[in-house]
Amino acid sequence: MASSEKTQNLQLNKWLGNDSPKREDFNYDNEKIDQAIKQTSEKIGILSDLETSRKDSLVGAINEVKSSSDAKNVSLDSPNFTSSNVQDGMNELFTNVSNGKITIASAIIDMGQSASGSDTFSQLGSKVKDISKDANASVGDVLNGKTFYQGGVKRIGTMPNRGNATYTPNDSIQTGGVGYYSGITVNPRPNLTGNATTAQVLNGQTFYSNSYTKQTGVMPNRGTVNQTITTQNGSYTIPQGYHSGSGKVAATFNNLTAGNVKKGVNIGGVVGTYEEGGSIKSIQRGKAYTRERKMNITISSVNVDNSIVKIYPIGDYYNDGTIFAKTAILKDSTTIEIESYSSYYSHPYDFTYEVIEFKKAKSKQSGLLELNIAAIAPLSRVNPAKCLVSFSNRASSSSNNYSIDFFIGFTLSAESLRFHDGSKSESKQYVAWEVLEFD
C-alpha cells in the first residue's frame, strides 16, 4: 500500500512507522527515479562530446569555458570595427551609438523639435515622426502624383496639373478651375465698338464705350407718364428720356357725348343720337274724297310721338258743315283716321291732308275735346314758347252747319290748351288736338 506522504520533487513514497510497503510500491518508486535520471542526462548531454579539455567533469568544463570566454580574450576580426577584441569592439560600438544619437537629436532640434542625445531610440523615433506633424498641407495642396509626409505618414498630392492656360477677355466670366498652372496667358482685350453717349444711357446706369472708360448715363427716367388732351387740336410734348412703355396720352372731351353729336355721325368713336328740335324729318301729303262718315288712310310709317296730322276740306263754308268738317287723328304709325258727323252719298266731299314728322320732339300730348263756345284741355307742364299746336274739328249734331276751323281759335299756356268758337254758335262740335313740345 502506497504511503500517504510523498517526497517534494519526484513524489516518491515516504514511509511512516505504521505503513506496510509492498514490493510493487518499491518498484514504482525505482521506475520514477530511473526516468528522472534519463531525462536529466538527455538535457545535460554526454561529457565526452564537450569541446573542452576537461571532459571528466561538467564543472571543470564550465570553468574552462568561462576562462576562455572573457571579452578581453576574445578576438574580433571585422571591417566594421577598428578594435581587435570583443570588449574594445563593444566600447567602440557604444561610443558610435552615443555619437549617432547626439547627431540625430541635433538634426531633430534643427527641424524645430526638442530632443537630446540621452533620449532612447524609441523617444528619438517618436520625435522624428513629430517633425512633420505641424505641416498644414493637404493632398489638394500638392501636385497630383507628388508625395509628401505629414505626421510621419506618406501622402500623395491630388492638385490637378492645368499646364498652360490662355484667356481672352469677353463679356462672360471665365473660370480656369482649381489646380496648378505652369503658365497663364491673358490675350489683349478686344476692341470695344460701343458708341453710346451718356445722354443715351439711363440715368445712374454705367457702361463702357470704345475708350474703355467707365461712364454713367444721364438720360432722365420719366417712368410712366399719363397726360390728357381736352381741347381740339390740343397737344402734349413728350419729354426727352426713358419711358416705361405704360404711359398714355388720352383725349378726353367732357362734352363729347352721344347726345351732343348729330344722330348717326361718328366723332372719335362716339356715335351721335342728337336730333335738332323742330327739324322736319318727313312730310307726307295727299288728297282724298269720301261719301262715308269714317275712313282710314294708309301712310308710310312715322314716329307718332314726333308727328302731327293736318286736314284741309275743299269747298266753301256755305256747304253743309256736318259733312264738310272732319277730324283727322293718327291712330298708329301708318294710319290716319278721318271722321265727320254724317255722310252724303249724292255728293262726295274732297279734302287734302298732310302728315309732318319731326326728327325729334321733347313730348307730345293729344286728345279729343267737345267744344261749346269754349273748352279747356289740361296739359302736363310745357314751355309754350317751344310748342306747336295742331287741331281739326267736326260737327257734333245736324244743326252744326258751320263747323269749319277758321271759326275756332286757341290759347296755349304752360298747363292748358283753351279753344274758342268764334262763330258764337251754341251748337257743339268735337276738336281733335295735338301739342308737340321741342327742346
Secondary structure by P-SEA (a helix, b strand, c coil): ccccccccccccccccccccccaaaaaaaaaaaaaaaaaaaaaacccccccccccccaaaaaaaaaaaaccccccccccccccccaaaaaaaaaaaaaaaaaaaaaaaaaacccccccccaaaaaaaaaacccccccccccccccbbbbcccbbbbbccccccbbbbbbccbbbbcccccccccccccccccccccccccccccccccccccbbbbbccccccbbbbbbccccbbbbbccccccccccbbbbbccccccccccccccccbbbccccccccccccccccccccccccccccccccccbbbbbbbcccccccccccccccccccccbbbbbcccccccbbbbbbbbbbbcccccccccbbbbbccbbbbbbcccccccbbbbbbbbbccccccccccccccccccccbbbbbccccccccccccbbbbbcc
